[in-house]
Amino acid sequence: MTSRIRALNEELYQDFQENKKVTTSSILTKLTKLRRELRKSINENKCSWCECDIEKFRDKTSRTEYLISGLCQDCQDATFKEAN
C-alpha cells in the first residue's frame, strides 16, 4: 500500500521531472496537502514513509528529525546514510 504522503511526493516529483508548467497556487496546494498528511501521520505516531508504528529512536536528534520529516528510525537511516 502506498501512503498518501508517498503519492503526493511522487506527484510533485513527476511535475518537476517532466518540467510541467505549474502555477504557484497549484504547487502550494500540493505542498499544503503534503504537510497536512505529514502532521496527521506524526499525530498517529506512524512513519510518514513506511507507515509502521513508531517505537523508539536512537537519540534526541533522531526524535527531532521525526517531528520534522515523520520518518521512523529505519527510514531515517536509509535516507540519511552516508555513501562509503
mmCIF file of the N, C-alpha and C atoms, coordinates in Angstrom:
data_MODEL
# 
_entry.id   MODEL 
# 
loop_
_atom_site.group_PDB 
_atom_site.id 
_atom_site.type_symbol 
_atom_site.label_atom_id 
_atom_site.label_alt_id 
_atom_site.label_comp_id 
_atom_site.label_asym_id 
_atom_site.label_entity_id 
_atom_site.label_seq_id 
_atom_site.pdbx_PDB_ins_code 
_atom_site.Cartn_x 
_atom_site.Cartn_y 
_atom_site.Cartn_z 
_atom_site.occupancy 
_atom_site.B_iso_or_equiv 
_atom_site.pdbx_formal_charge 
_atom_site.auth_seq_id 
_atom_site.auth_comp_id 
_atom_site.auth_asym_id 
_atom_site.auth_atom_id 
_atom_site.pdbx_PDB_model_num 
ATOM 1   N N  . MET A 1 1  ? 0.838  -1.188 0.000   1.00 0.00 ? 1  MET A N  1 
ATOM 2   C CA . MET A 1 1  ? 0.000  0.000  0.000   1.00 0.00 ? 1  MET A CA 1 
ATOM 3   C C  . MET A 1 1  ? 0.880  1.247  0.000   1.00 0.00 ? 1  MET A C  1 
ATOM 4   N N  . THR A 1 2  ? 0.590  2.159  -0.878  1.00 0.00 ? 2  THR A N  1 
ATOM 5   C CA . THR A 1 2  ? 1.345  3.399  -0.948  1.00 0.00 ? 2  THR A CA 1 
ATOM 6   C C  . THR A 1 2  ? 0.680  4.440  -0.065  1.00 0.00 ? 2  THR A C  1 
ATOM 7   N N  . SER A 1 3  ? 1.481  5.049  0.788   1.00 0.00 ? 3  SER A N  1 
ATOM 8   C CA . SER A 1 3  ? 0.940  6.067  1.673   1.00 0.00 ? 3  SER A CA 1 
ATOM 9   C C  . SER A 1 3  ? 0.527  7.304  0.877   1.00 0.00 ? 3  SER A C  1 
ATOM 10  N N  . ARG A 1 4  ? -0.365 8.053  1.446   1.00 0.00 ? 4  ARG A N  1 
ATOM 11  C CA . ARG A 1 4  ? -0.820 9.297  0.810   1.00 0.00 ? 4  ARG A CA 1 
ATOM 12  C C  . ARG A 1 4  ? 0.363  10.258 0.661   1.00 0.00 ? 4  ARG A C  1 
ATOM 13  N N  . ILE A 1 5  ? 1.259  10.235 1.619   1.00 0.00 ? 5  ILE A N  1 
ATOM 14  C CA . ILE A 1 5  ? 2.431  11.103 1.568   1.00 0.00 ? 5  ILE A CA 1 
ATOM 15  C C  . ILE A 1 5  ? 3.328  10.711 0.401   1.00 0.00 ? 5  ILE A C  1 
ATOM 16  N N  . ARG A 1 6  ? 3.549  9.423  0.221   1.00 0.00 ? 6  ARG A N  1 
ATOM 17  C CA . ARG A 1 6  ? 4.375  8.962  -0.900  1.00 0.00 ? 6  ARG A CA 1 
ATOM 18  C C  . ARG A 1 6  ? 3.730  9.340  -2.230  1.00 0.00 ? 6  ARG A C  1 
ATOM 19  N N  . ALA A 1 7  ? 2.422  9.221  -2.314  1.00 0.00 ? 7  ALA A N  1 
ATOM 20  C CA . ALA A 1 7  ? 1.712  9.558  -3.551  1.00 0.00 ? 7  ALA A CA 1 
ATOM 21  C C  . ALA A 1 7  ? 1.842  11.053 -3.865  1.00 0.00 ? 7  ALA A C  1 
ATOM 22  N N  . LEU A 1 8  ? 1.667  11.893 -2.861  1.00 0.00 ? 8  LEU A N  1 
ATOM 23  C CA . LEU A 1 8  ? 1.808  13.335 -3.061  1.00 0.00 ? 8  LEU A CA 1 
ATOM 24  C C  . LEU A 1 8  ? 3.238  13.696 -3.437  1.00 0.00 ? 8  LEU A C  1 
ATOM 25  N N  . ASN A 1 9  ? 4.187  13.060 -2.771  1.00 0.00 ? 9  ASN A N  1 
ATOM 26  C CA . ASN A 1 9  ? 5.594  13.293 -3.071  1.00 0.00 ? 9  ASN A CA 1 
ATOM 27  C C  . ASN A 1 9  ? 5.899  12.907 -4.518  1.00 0.00 ? 9  ASN A C  1 
ATOM 28  N N  . GLU A 1 10 ? 5.394  11.758 -4.936  1.00 0.00 ? 10 GLU A N  1 
ATOM 29  C CA . GLU A 1 10 ? 5.611  11.290 -6.307  1.00 0.00 ? 10 GLU A CA 1 
ATOM 30  C C  . GLU A 1 10 ? 4.989  12.252 -7.324  1.00 0.00 ? 10 GLU A C  1 
ATOM 31  N N  . GLU A 1 11 ? 3.828  12.762 -7.010  1.00 0.00 ? 11 GLU A N  1 
ATOM 32  C CA . GLU A 1 11 ? 3.149  13.704 -7.900  1.00 0.00 ? 11 GLU A CA 1 
ATOM 33  C C  . GLU A 1 11 ? 3.988  14.978 -8.084  1.00 0.00 ? 11 GLU A C  1 
ATOM 34  N N  . LEU A 1 12 ? 4.501  15.508 -6.984  1.00 0.00 ? 12 LEU A N  1 
ATOM 35  C CA . LEU A 1 12 ? 5.351  16.704 -7.057  1.00 0.00 ? 12 LEU A CA 1 
ATOM 36  C C  . LEU A 1 12 ? 6.635  16.403 -7.825  1.00 0.00 ? 12 LEU A C  1 
ATOM 37  N N  . TYR A 1 13 ? 7.216  15.252 -7.583  1.00 0.00 ? 13 TYR A N  1 
ATOM 38  C CA . TYR A 1 13 ? 8.451  14.868 -8.257  1.00 0.00 ? 13 TYR A CA 1 
ATOM 39  C C  . TYR A 1 13 ? 8.231  14.708 -9.766  1.00 0.00 ? 13 TYR A C  1 
ATOM 40  N N  . GLN A 1 14 ? 7.138  14.085 -10.151 1.00 0.00 ? 14 GLN A N  1 
ATOM 41  C CA . GLN A 1 14 ? 6.838  13.896 -11.573 1.00 0.00 ? 14 GLN A CA 1 
ATOM 42  C C  . GLN A 1 14 ? 6.648  15.241 -12.281 1.00 0.00 ? 14 GLN A C  1 
ATOM 43  N N  . ASP A 1 15 ? 5.962  16.169 -11.619 1.00 0.00 ? 15 ASP A N  1 
ATOM 44  C CA . ASP A 1 15 ? 5.798  17.507 -12.206 1.00 0.00 ? 15 ASP A CA 1 
ATOM 45  C C  . ASP A 1 15 ? 7.163  18.128 -12.497 1.00 0.00 ? 15 ASP A C  1 
ATOM 46  N N  . PHE A 1 16 ? 8.075  17.970 -11.554 1.00 0.00 ? 16 PHE A N  1 
ATOM 47  C CA . PHE A 1 16 ? 9.424  18.516 -11.706 1.00 0.00 ? 16 PHE A CA 1 
ATOM 48  C C  . PHE A 1 16 ? 10.178 17.792 -12.823 1.00 0.00 ? 16 PHE A C  1 
ATOM 49  N N  . GLN A 1 17 ? 10.167 16.465 -12.794 1.00 0.00 ? 17 GLN A N  1 
ATOM 50  C CA . GLN A 1 17 ? 10.896 15.658 -13.770 1.00 0.00 ? 17 GLN A CA 1 
ATOM 51  C C  . GLN A 1 17 ? 10.408 15.897 -15.198 1.00 0.00 ? 17 GLN A C  1 
ATOM 52  N N  . GLU A 1 18 ? 9.122  16.070 -15.342 1.00 0.00 ? 18 GLU A N  1 
ATOM 53  C CA . GLU A 1 18 ? 8.539  16.274 -16.667 1.00 0.00 ? 18 GLU A CA 1 
ATOM 54  C C  . GLU A 1 18 ? 8.547  17.742 -17.079 1.00 0.00 ? 18 GLU A C  1 
ATOM 55  N N  . ASN A 1 19 ? 9.114  18.572 -16.193 1.00 0.00 ? 19 ASN A N  1 
ATOM 56  C CA . ASN A 1 19 ? 9.228  20.004 -16.443 1.00 0.00 ? 19 ASN A CA 1 
ATOM 57  C C  . ASN A 1 19 ? 7.873  20.628 -16.787 1.00 0.00 ? 19 ASN A C  1 
ATOM 58  N N  . LYS A 1 20 ? 6.842  20.167 -16.060 1.00 0.00 ? 20 LYS A N  1 
ATOM 59  C CA . LYS A 1 20 ? 5.499  20.680 -16.301 1.00 0.00 ? 20 LYS A CA 1 
ATOM 60  C C  . LYS A 1 20 ? 5.406  22.146 -15.904 1.00 0.00 ? 20 LYS A C  1 
ATOM 61  N N  . LYS A 1 21 ? 4.651  22.851 -16.678 1.00 0.00 ? 21 LYS A N  1 
ATOM 62  C CA . LYS A 1 21 ? 4.386  24.238 -16.349 1.00 0.00 ? 21 LYS A CA 1 
ATOM 63  C C  . LYS A 1 21 ? 3.292  24.234 -15.273 1.00 0.00 ? 21 LYS A C  1 
ATOM 64  N N  . VAL A 1 22 ? 3.631  24.700 -14.099 1.00 0.00 ? 22 VAL A N  1 
ATOM 65  C CA . VAL A 1 22 ? 2.683  24.701 -12.981 1.00 0.00 ? 22 VAL A CA 1 
ATOM 66  C C  . VAL A 1 22 ? 2.594  26.098 -12.394 1.00 0.00 ? 22 VAL A C  1 
ATOM 67  N N  . THR A 1 23 ? 1.487  26.347 -11.753 1.00 0.00 ? 23 THR A N  1 
ATOM 68  C CA . THR A 1 23 ? 1.308  27.644 -11.112 1.00 0.00 ? 23 THR A CA 1 
ATOM 69  C C  . THR A 1 23 ? 1.780  27.587 -9.670  1.00 0.00 ? 23 THR A C  1 
ATOM 70  N N  . THR A 1 24 ? 2.102  28.711 -9.138  1.00 0.00 ? 24 THR A N  1 
ATOM 71  C CA . THR A 1 24 ? 2.495  28.794 -7.738  1.00 0.00 ? 24 THR A CA 1 
ATOM 72  C C  . THR A 1 24 ? 1.369  28.268 -6.862  1.00 0.00 ? 24 THR A C  1 
ATOM 73  N N  . SER A 1 25 ? 0.161  28.601 -7.226  1.00 0.00 ? 25 SER A N  1 
ATOM 74  C CA . SER A 1 25 ? -1.005 28.159 -6.459  1.00 0.00 ? 25 SER A CA 1 
ATOM 75  C C  . SER A 1 25 ? -1.109 26.640 -6.418  1.00 0.00 ? 25 SER A C  1 
ATOM 76  N N  . SER A 1 26 ? -0.889 25.982 -7.555  1.00 0.00 ? 26 SER A N  1 
ATOM 77  C CA . SER A 1 26 ? -1.013 24.526 -7.580  1.00 0.00 ? 26 SER A CA 1 
ATOM 78  C C  . SER A 1 26 ? 0.089  23.864 -6.757  1.00 0.00 ? 26 SER A C  1 
ATOM 79  N N  . ILE A 1 27 ? 1.294  24.404 -6.812  1.00 0.00 ? 27 ILE A N  1 
ATOM 80  C CA . ILE A 1 27 ? 2.390  23.859 -6.004  1.00 0.00 ? 27 ILE A CA 1 
ATOM 81  C C  . ILE A 1 27 ? 2.094  24.053 -4.519  1.00 0.00 ? 27 ILE A C  1 
ATOM 82  N N  . LEU A 1 28 ? 1.650  25.233 -4.157  1.00 0.00 ? 28 LEU A N  1 
ATOM 83  C CA . LEU A 1 28 ? 1.337  25.495 -2.748  1.00 0.00 ? 28 LEU A CA 1 
ATOM 84  C C  . LEU A 1 28 ? 0.206  24.608 -2.254  1.00 0.00 ? 28 LEU A C  1 
ATOM 85  N N  . THR A 1 29 ? -0.771 24.350 -3.093  1.00 0.00 ? 29 THR A N  1 
ATOM 86  C CA . THR A 1 29 ? -1.871 23.462 -2.728  1.00 0.00 ? 29 THR A CA 1 
ATOM 87  C C  . THR A 1 29 ? -1.357 22.056 -2.457  1.00 0.00 ? 29 THR A C  1 
ATOM 88  N N  . LYS A 1 30 ? -0.504 21.553 -3.335  1.00 0.00 ? 30 LYS A N  1 
ATOM 89  C CA . LYS A 1 30 ? 0.059  20.212 -3.157  1.00 0.00 ? 30 LYS A CA 1 
ATOM 90  C C  . LYS A 1 30 ? 0.947  20.141 -1.914  1.00 0.00 ? 30 LYS A C  1 
ATOM 91  N N  . LEU A 1 31 ? 1.749  21.166 -1.692  1.00 0.00 ? 31 LEU A N  1 
ATOM 92  C CA . LEU A 1 31 ? 2.606  21.188 -0.502  1.00 0.00 ? 31 LEU A CA 1 
ATOM 93  C C  . LEU A 1 31 ? 1.789  21.279 0.787   1.00 0.00 ? 31 LEU A C  1 
ATOM 94  N N  . THR A 1 32 ? 0.690  22.009 0.741   1.00 0.00 ? 32 THR A N  1 
ATOM 95  C CA . THR A 1 32 ? -0.196 22.096 1.903   1.00 0.00 ? 32 THR A CA 1 
ATOM 96  C C  . THR A 1 32 ? -0.807 20.737 2.203   1.00 0.00 ? 32 THR A C  1 
ATOM 97  N N  . LYS A 1 33 ? -1.245 20.030 1.171   1.00 0.00 ? 33 LYS A N  1 
ATOM 98  C CA . LYS A 1 33 ? -1.786 18.679 1.360   1.00 0.00 ? 33 LYS A CA 1 
ATOM 99  C C  . LYS A 1 33 ? -0.725 17.755 1.935   1.00 0.00 ? 33 LYS A C  1 
ATOM 100 N N  . LEU A 1 34 ? 0.487  17.851 1.406   1.00 0.00 ? 34 LEU A N  1 
ATOM 101 C CA . LEU A 1 34 ? 1.593  17.024 1.887   1.00 0.00 ? 34 LEU A CA 1 
ATOM 102 C C  . LEU A 1 34 ? 1.872  17.308 3.359   1.00 0.00 ? 34 LEU A C  1 
ATOM 103 N N  . ARG A 1 35 ? 1.934  18.555 3.719   1.00 0.00 ? 35 ARG A N  1 
ATOM 104 C CA . ARG A 1 35 ? 2.195  18.948 5.119   1.00 0.00 ? 35 ARG A CA 1 
ATOM 105 C C  . ARG A 1 35 ? 1.064  18.465 6.040   1.00 0.00 ? 35 ARG A C  1 
ATOM 106 N N  . ARG A 1 36 ? -0.185 18.566 5.581   1.00 0.00 ? 36 ARG A N  1 
ATOM 107 C CA . ARG A 1 36 ? -1.326 18.114 6.372   1.00 0.00 ? 36 ARG A CA 1 
ATOM 108 C C  . ARG A 1 36 ? -1.250 16.612 6.634   1.00 0.00 ? 36 ARG A C  1 
ATOM 109 N N  . GLU A 1 37 ? -0.910 15.851 5.593   1.00 0.00 ? 37 GLU A N  1 
ATOM 110 C CA . GLU A 1 37 ? -0.773 14.399 5.738   1.00 0.00 ? 37 GLU A CA 1 
ATOM 111 C C  . GLU A 1 37 ? 0.396  14.047 6.657   1.00 0.00 ? 37 GLU A C  1 
ATOM 112 N N  . LEU A 1 38 ? 1.468  14.808 6.570   1.00 0.00 ? 38 LEU A N  1 
ATOM 113 C CA . LEU A 1 38 ? 2.618  14.586 7.444   1.00 0.00 ? 38 LEU A CA 1 
ATOM 114 C C  . LEU A 1 38 ? 2.231  14.810 8.902   1.00 0.00 ? 38 LEU A C  1 
ATOM 115 N N  . ARG A 1 39 ? 1.526  15.881 9.189   1.00 0.00 ? 39 ARG A N  1 
ATOM 116 C CA . ARG A 1 39 ? 1.067  16.167 10.561  1.00 0.00 ? 39 ARG A CA 1 
ATOM 117 C C  . ARG A 1 39 ? 0.169  15.049 11.063  1.00 0.00 ? 39 ARG A C  1 
ATOM 118 N N  . LYS A 1 40 ? -0.715 14.581 10.199  1.00 0.00 ? 40 LYS A N  1 
ATOM 119 C CA . LYS A 1 40 ? -1.637 13.506 10.564  1.00 0.00 ? 40 LYS A CA 1 
ATOM 120 C C  . LYS A 1 40 ? -0.845 12.241 10.933  1.00 0.00 ? 40 LYS A C  1 
ATOM 121 N N  . SER A 1 41 ? 0.141  11.915 10.132  1.00 0.00 ? 41 SER A N  1 
ATOM 122 C CA . SER A 1 41 ? 0.974  10.742 10.374  1.00 0.00 ? 41 SER A CA 1 
ATOM 123 C C  . SER A 1 41 ? 1.711  10.854 11.709  1.00 0.00 ? 41 SER A C  1 
ATOM 124 N N  . ILE A 1 42 ? 2.291  12.011 11.973  1.00 0.00 ? 42 ILE A N  1 
ATOM 125 C CA . ILE A 1 42 ? 3.012  12.224 13.233  1.00 0.00 ? 42 ILE A CA 1 
ATOM 126 C C  . ILE A 1 42 ? 2.054  12.141 14.415  1.00 0.00 ? 42 ILE A C  1 
ATOM 127 N N  . ASN A 1 43 ? 0.887  12.728 14.288  1.00 0.00 ? 43 ASN A N  1 
ATOM 128 C CA . ASN A 1 43 ? -0.103 12.673 15.373  1.00 0.00 ? 43 ASN A CA 1 
ATOM 129 C C  . ASN A 1 43 ? -0.572 11.253 15.658  1.00 0.00 ? 43 ASN A C  1 
ATOM 130 N N  . GLU A 1 44 ? -0.560 10.407 14.628  1.00 0.00 ? 44 GLU A N  1 
ATOM 131 C CA . GLU A 1 44 ? -0.956 8.997  14.797  1.00 0.00 ? 44 GLU A CA 1 
ATOM 132 C C  . GLU A 1 44 ? 0.224  8.113  15.203  1.00 0.00 ? 44 GLU A C  1 
ATOM 133 N N  . ASN A 1 45 ? 1.402  8.742  15.378  1.00 0.00 ? 45 ASN A N  1 
ATOM 134 C CA . ASN A 1 45 ? 2.620  8.033  15.776  1.00 0.00 ? 45 ASN A CA 1 
ATOM 135 C C  . ASN A 1 45 ? 3.002  6.951  14.761  1.00 0.00 ? 45 ASN A C  1 
ATOM 136 N N  . LYS A 1 46 ? 2.909  7.317  13.478  1.00 0.00 ? 46 LYS A N  1 
ATOM 137 C CA . LYS A 1 46 ? 3.242  6.429  12.364  1.00 0.00 ? 46 LYS A CA 1 
ATOM 138 C C  . LYS A 1 46 ? 4.367  7.053  11.550  1.00 0.00 ? 46 LYS A C  1 
ATOM 139 N N  . CYS A 1 47 ? 5.111  6.204  10.852  1.00 0.00 ? 47 CYS A N  1 
ATOM 140 C CA . CYS A 1 47 ? 6.129  6.693  9.927   1.00 0.00 ? 47 CYS A CA 1 
ATOM 141 C C  . CYS A 1 47 ? 5.416  7.236  8.691   1.00 0.00 ? 47 CYS A C  1 
ATOM 142 N N  . SER A 1 48 ? 5.831  8.387  8.245   1.00 0.00 ? 48 SER A N  1 
ATOM 143 C CA . SER A 1 48 ? 5.205  9.006  7.076   1.00 0.00 ? 48 SER A CA 1 
ATOM 144 C C  . SER A 1 48 ? 5.571  8.305  5.780   1.00 0.00 ? 48 SER A C  1 
ATOM 145 N N  . TRP A 1 49 ? 6.608  7.486  5.785   1.00 0.00 ? 49 TRP A N  1 
ATOM 146 C CA . TRP A 1 49 ? 7.036  6.828  4.558   1.00 0.00 ? 49 TRP A CA 1 
ATOM 147 C C  . TRP A 1 49 ? 6.612  5.361  4.505   1.00 0.00 ? 49 TRP A C  1 
ATOM 148 N N  . CYS A 1 50 ? 6.977  4.585  5.539   1.00 0.00 ? 50 CYS A N  1 
ATOM 149 C CA . CYS A 1 50 ? 6.665  3.139  5.509   1.00 0.00 ? 50 CYS A CA 1 
ATOM 150 C C  . CYS A 1 50 ? 5.386  2.800  6.281   1.00 0.00 ? 50 CYS A C  1 
ATOM 151 N N  . GLU A 1 51 ? 4.838  3.765  6.982   1.00 0.00 ? 51 GLU A N  1 
ATOM 152 C CA . GLU A 1 51 ? 3.583  3.653  7.725   1.00 0.00 ? 51 GLU A CA 1 
ATOM 153 C C  . GLU A 1 51 ? 3.640  2.700  8.926   1.00 0.00 ? 51 GLU A C  1 
ATOM 154 N N  . CYS A 1 52 ? 4.846  2.327  9.368   1.00 0.00 ? 52 CYS A N  1 
ATOM 155 C CA . CYS A 1 52 ? 4.944  1.465  10.551  1.00 0.00 ? 52 CYS A CA 1 
ATOM 156 C C  . CYS A 1 52 ? 4.697  2.294  11.815  1.00 0.00 ? 52 CYS A C  1 
ATOM 157 N N  . ASP A 1 53 ? 4.356  1.608  12.904  1.00 0.00 ? 53 ASP A N  1 
ATOM 158 C CA . ASP A 1 53 ? 4.199  2.278  14.187  1.00 0.00 ? 53 ASP A CA 1 
ATOM 159 C C  . ASP A 1 53 ? 5.569  2.716  14.693  1.00 0.00 ? 53 ASP A C  1 
ATOM 160 N N  . ILE A 1 54 ? 5.608  3.884  15.286  1.00 0.00 ? 54 ILE A N  1 
ATOM 161 C CA . ILE A 1 54 ? 6.867  4.403  15.834  1.00 0.00 ? 54 ILE A CA 1 
ATOM 162 C C  . ILE A 1 54 ? 7.097  3.756  17.191  1.00 0.00 ? 54 ILE A C  1 
ATOM 163 N N  . GLU A 1 55 ? 8.291  3.190  17.363  1.00 0.00 ? 55 GLU A N  1 
ATOM 164 C CA . GLU A 1 55 ? 8.615  2.529  18.617  1.00 0.00 ? 55 GLU A CA 1 
ATOM 165 C C  . GLU A 1 55 ? 9.679  3.275  19.404  1.00 0.00 ? 55 GLU A C  1 
ATOM 166 N N  . LYS A 1 56 ? 10.846 3.487  18.798  1.00 0.00 ? 56 LYS A N  1 
ATOM 167 C CA . LYS A 1 56 ? 11.909 4.186  19.517  1.00 0.00 ? 56 LYS A CA 1 
ATOM 168 C C  . LYS A 1 56 ? 12.872 4.825  18.536  1.00 0.00 ? 56 LYS A C  1 
ATOM 169 N N  . PHE A 1 57 ? 13.655 5.755  19.074  1.00 0.00 ? 57 PHE A N  1 
ATOM 170 C CA . PHE A 1 57 ? 14.666 6.438  18.283  1.00 0.00 ? 57 PHE A CA 1 
ATOM 171 C C  . PHE A 1 57 ? 16.010 6.288  18.967  1.00 0.00 ? 57 PHE A C  1 
ATOM 172 N N  . ARG A 1 58 ? 17.047 6.347  18.157  1.00 0.00 ? 58 ARG A N  1 
ATOM 173 C CA . ARG A 1 58 ? 18.400 6.159  18.649  1.00 0.00 ? 58 ARG A CA 1 
ATOM 174 C C  . ARG A 1 58 ? 18.816 7.267  19.622  1.00 0.00 ? 58 ARG A C  1 
ATOM 175 N N  . ASP A 1 59 ? 18.407 8.501  19.310  1.00 0.00 ? 59 ASP A N  1 
ATOM 176 C CA . ASP A 1 59 ? 18.828 9.632  20.138  1.00 0.00 ? 59 ASP A CA 1 
ATOM 177 C C  . ASP A 1 59 ? 17.850 10.797 19.965  1.00 0.00 ? 59 ASP A C  1 
ATOM 178 N N  . LYS A 1 60 ? 18.145 11.879 20.671  1.00 0.00 ? 60 LYS A N  1 
ATOM 179 C CA . LYS A 1 60 ? 17.269 13.048 20.638  1.00 0.00 ? 60 LYS A CA 1 
ATOM 180 C C  . LYS A 1 60 ? 17.215 13.677 19.237  1.00 0.00 ? 60 LYS A C  1 
ATOM 181 N N  . THR A 1 61 ? 18.333 13.651 18.534  1.00 0.00 ? 61 THR A N  1 
ATOM 182 C CA . THR A 1 61 ? 18.378 14.204 17.177  1.00 0.00 ? 61 THR A CA 1 
ATOM 183 C C  . THR A 1 61 ? 17.441 13.443 16.247  1.00 0.00 ? 61 THR A C  1 
ATOM 184 N N  . SER A 1 62 ? 17.422 12.121 16.379  1.00 0.00 ? 62 SER A N  1 
ATOM 185 C CA . SER A 1 62 ? 16.531 11.304 15.548  1.00 0.00 ? 62 SER A CA 1 
ATOM 186 C C  . SER A 1 62 ? 15.070 11.587 15.880  1.00 0.00 ? 62 SER A C  1 
ATOM 187 N N  . ARG A 1 63 ? 14.781 11.783 17.147  1.00 0.00 ? 63 ARG A N  1 
ATOM 188 C CA . ARG A 1 63 ? 13.407 12.110 17.575  1.00 0.00 ? 63 ARG A CA 1 
ATOM 189 C C  . ARG A 1 63 ? 12.987 13.472 16.993  1.00 0.00 ? 63 ARG A C  1 
ATOM 190 N N  . THR A 1 64 ? 13.904 14.423 17.041  1.00 0.00 ? 64 THR A N  1 
ATOM 191 C CA . THR A 1 64 ? 13.620 15.746 16.470  1.00 0.00 ? 64 THR A CA 1 
ATOM 192 C C  . THR A 1 64 ? 13.385 15.641 14.965  1.00 0.00 ? 64 THR A C  1 
ATOM 193 N N  . GLU A 1 65 ? 14.189 14.829 14.284  1.00 0.00 ? 65 GLU A N  1 
ATOM 194 C CA . GLU A 1 65 ? 14.014 14.626 12.841  1.00 0.00 ? 65 GLU A CA 1 
ATOM 195 C C  . GLU A 1 65 ? 12.646 14.034 12.548  1.00 0.00 ? 65 GLU A C  1 
ATOM 196 N N  . TYR A 1 66 ? 12.180 13.125 13.402  1.00 0.00 ? 66 TYR A N  1 
ATOM 197 C CA . TYR A 1 66 ? 10.848 12.557 13.219  1.00 0.00 ? 66 TYR A CA 1 
ATOM 198 C C  . TYR A 1 66 ? 9.781  13.648 13.242  1.00 0.00 ? 66 TYR A C  1 
ATOM 199 N N  . LEU A 1 67 ? 9.929  14.599 14.136  1.00 0.00 ? 67 LEU A N  1 
ATOM 200 C CA . LEU A 1 67 ? 8.944  15.678 14.241  1.00 0.00 ? 67 LEU A CA 1 
ATOM 201 C C  . LEU A 1 67 ? 8.983  16.609 13.026  1.00 0.00 ? 67 LEU A C  1 
ATOM 202 N N  . ILE A 1 68 ? 10.082 16.578 12.279  1.00 0.00 ? 68 ILE A N  1 
ATOM 203 C CA . ILE A 1 68 ? 10.206 17.372 11.060  1.00 0.00 ? 68 ILE A CA 1 
ATOM 204 C C  . ILE A 1 68 ? 9.723  16.583 9.840   1.00 0.00 ? 68 ILE A C  1 
ATOM 205 N N  . SER A 1 69 ? 10.243 15.373 9.688   1.00 0.00 ? 69 SER A N  1 
ATOM 206 C CA . SER A 1 69 ? 10.002 14.603 8.469   1.00 0.00 ? 69 SER A CA 1 
ATOM 207 C C  . SER A 1 69 ? 8.969  13.497 8.612   1.00 0.00 ? 69 SER A C  1 
ATOM 208 N N  . GLY A 1 70 ? 8.732  13.038 9.853   1.00 0.00 ? 70 GLY A N  1 
ATOM 209 C CA . GLY A 1 70 ? 7.812  11.933 10.067  1.00 0.00 ? 70 GLY A CA 1 
ATOM 210 C C  . GLY A 1 70 ? 8.436  10.575 9.788   1.00 0.00 ? 70 GLY A C  1 
ATOM 211 N N  . LEU A 1 71 ? 9.751  10.520 9.578   1.00 0.00 ? 71 LEU A N  1 
ATOM 212 C CA . LEU A 1 71 ? 10.428 9.262  9.259   1.00 0.00 ? 71 LEU A CA 1 
ATOM 213 C C  . LEU A 1 71 ? 10.809 8.496  10.523  1.00 0.00 ? 71 LEU A C  1 
ATOM 214 N N  . CYS A 1 72 ? 10.520 7.191  10.524  1.00 0.00 ? 72 CYS A N  1 
ATOM 215 C CA . CYS A 1 72 ? 10.929 6.324  11.632  1.00 0.00 ? 72 CYS A CA 1 
ATOM 216 C C  . CYS A 1 72 ? 12.457 6.169  11.605  1.00 0.00 ? 72 CYS A C  1 
ATOM 217 N N  . GLN A 1 73 ? 13.015 5.515  12.613  1.00 0.00 ? 73 GLN A N  1 
ATOM 218 C CA . GLN A 1 73 ? 14.469 5.361  12.678  1.00 0.00 ? 73 GLN A CA 1 
ATOM 219 C C  . GLN A 1 73 ? 15.013 4.617  11.456  1.00 0.00 ? 73 GLN A C  1 
ATOM 220 N N  . ASP A 1 74 ? 14.369 3.534  11.056  1.00 0.00 ? 74 ASP A N  1 
ATOM 221 C CA . ASP A 1 74 ? 14.840 2.773  9.896   1.00 0.00 ? 74 ASP A CA 1 
ATOM 222 C C  . ASP A 1 74 ? 14.812 3.617  8.619   1.00 0.00 ? 74 ASP A C  1 
ATOM 223 N N  . CYS A 1 75 ? 13.739 4.370  8.408   1.00 0.00 ? 75 CYS A N  1 
ATOM 224 C CA . CYS A 1 75 ? 13.635 5.212  7.212   1.00 0.00 ? 75 CYS A CA 1 
ATOM 225 C C  . CYS A 1 75 ? 14.639 6.367  7.265   1.00 0.00 ? 75 CYS A C  1 
ATOM 226 N N  . GLN A 1 76 ? 14.883 6.909  8.452   1.00 0.00 ? 76 GLN A N  1 
ATOM 227 C CA . GLN A 1 76 ? 15.923 7.933  8.594   1.00 0.00 ? 76 GLN A CA 1 
ATOM 228 C C  . GLN A 1 76 ? 17.278 7.357  8.230   1.00 0.00 ? 76 GLN A C  1 
ATOM 229 N N  . ASP A 1 77 ? 17.569 6.173  8.744   1.00 0.00 ? 77 ASP A N  1 
ATOM 230 C CA . ASP A 1 77 ? 18.854 5.537  8.458   1.00 0.00 ? 77 ASP A CA 1 
ATOM 231 C C  . ASP A 1 77 ? 19.032 5.317  6.956   1.00 0.00 ? 77 ASP A C  1 
ATOM 232 N N  . ALA A 1 78 ? 17.987 4.856  6.300   1.00 0.00 ? 78 ALA A N  1 
ATOM 233 C CA . ALA A 1 78 ? 18.051 4.602  4.860   1.00 0.00 ? 78 ALA A CA 1 
ATOM 234 C C  . ALA A 1 78 ? 18.180 5.913  4.066   1.00 0.00 ? 78 ALA A C  1 
ATOM 235 N N  . THR A 1 79 ? 17.508 6.938  4.515   1.00 0.00 ? 79 THR A N  1 
ATOM 236 C CA . THR A 1 79 ? 17.504 8.218  3.806   1.00 0.00 ? 79 THR A CA 1 
ATOM 237 C C  . THR A 1 79 ? 18.809 8.989  3.988   1.00 0.00 ? 79 THR A C  1 
ATOM 238 N N  . PHE A 1 80 ? 19.332 8.976  5.201   1.00 0.00 ? 80 PHE A N  1 
ATOM 239 C CA . PHE A 1 80 ? 20.481 9.812  5.523   1.00 0.00 ? 80 PHE A CA 1 
ATOM 240 C C  . PHE A 1 80 ? 21.802 9.065  5.600   1.00 0.00 ? 80 PHE A C  1 
ATOM 241 N N  . LYS A 1 81 ? 21.837 7.809  5.177   1.00 0.00 ? 81 LYS A N  1 
ATOM 242 C CA . LYS A 1 81 ? 23.091 7.066  5.268   1.00 0.00 ? 81 LYS A CA 1 
ATOM 243 C C  . LYS A 1 81 ? 24.152 7.718  4.391   1.00 0.00 ? 81 LYS A C  1 
ATOM 244 N N  . GLU A 1 82 ? 25.364 7.669  4.900   1.00 0.00 ? 82 GLU A N  1 
ATOM 245 C CA . GLU A 1 82 ? 26.476 8.264  4.167   1.00 0.00 ? 82 GLU A CA 1 
ATOM 246 C C  . GLU A 1 82 ? 27.015 7.270  3.159   1.00 0.00 ? 82 GLU A C  1 
ATOM 247 N N  . ALA A 1 83 ? 27.382 7.765  2.010   1.00 0.00 ? 83 ALA A N  1 
ATOM 248 C CA . ALA A 1 83 ? 27.984 6.902  0.998   1.00 0.00 ? 83 ALA A CA 1 
ATOM 249 C C  . ALA A 1 83 ? 29.396 6.535  1.435   1.00 0.00 ? 83 ALA A C  1 
ATOM 250 N N  . ASN A 1 84 ? 29.736 5.294  1.252   1.00 0.00 ? 84 ASN A N  1 
ATOM 251 C CA . ASN A 1 84 ? 31.077 4.842  1.637   1.00 0.00 ? 84 ASN A CA 1 
ATOM 252 C C  . ASN A 1 84 ? 32.064 5.065  0.516   1.00 0.00 ? 84 ASN A C  1 
# 
